[in-house]
Amino acid sequence: MSVRMSIVFLLLLLIPQADAKNKKKQLLPDYVLKAQRVLVVIRPDAVEPLTNPTANRTAQDEVERAISKWGRFNLVMEAQTADLVIAVRKGHAGGPTISNSPVDNRPVIFQPSDGGVRTGGQQGRPPDLTNPVPGGLGNRGPQLGNQIGSSEDTFEVYRGGVEDPLDTSPVWRYIARDALNAPQVAAVEQFRKAIEESEKQHQQKP
C-alpha cells in the first residue's frame, strides 16, 4: 500500500508541472502593453569612441525614428510624463573614449519623420532619471578614457512614472551587434515582436 500511495503522490506532483510547461508565460507585463508615451534616452554611463563621438546620439535618433514609424507610441521629452523609458547605448570595441560628451545634449530637436517633423527642446540629459556619477557629484563635464567595452548595442525598457527609473531593473532588454543601426533598427523590431507575442498570449487567457 505504501508503494501505491507513493506512486499516486508522485503523479499528483508531476501533473501540475506538466501543465505549467504547456502554459505560455506572458512576456511583458500589462503596463507595457497599455503604455502610450515613451522617452528615449542615452544611458548615463554610456561612452563614445573618440573616432565617433556622435555614436550614442545617432543611435538615440534612429531608435526614435523607428518608434515614430512604428506608430504605437508617442515620443515625449520628460521622464515624468513617460509610461516607458527606453535607454540606449552604442557598443564599442575599445580604444580612446569620451564620456559626458556635450554632443549628447539636445537643446533643440528638429527631426524629420514620415508623419511630418518632430520638434522639441531639452537641455542635457533628463535630470530626473539617475545620477551618472557615483557619489552624487553630478555631471562633471566631458571625460576622456580608454575603456574596453562590449561591441554590442544595448536597448533597455524601464517602467516610467517612478523615481529614478534607470536605477530599477529593466522589464525588457535586447543586446546585439548593430542592434541600433538604421534602417532596420533591430532592437525596436524585436521589441515590437515581443509586444505582439505578449498581446496574443494575453488574449488567449481564459
Secondary structure as UniProt FT lines:
FT   HELIX           2..22
FT   HELIX           30..33
FT   STRAND          37..42
FT   TURN            44..45
FT   STRAND          47..49
FT   TURN            50..51
FT   TURN            53..54
FT   HELIX           55..70
FT   STRAND          74..75
FT   HELIX           79..81
FT   STRAND          84..89
FT   STRAND          97..99
FT   HELIX           102..104
FT   STRAND          109..113
FT   TURN            114..115
FT   STRAND          116..120
FT   TURN            127..128
FT   TURN            134..136
FT   STRAND          143..145
FT   STRAND          153..159
FT   HELIX           165..167
FT   STRAND          172..176
FT   TURN            177..180
FT   TURN            182..184
FT   HELIX           186..203
//
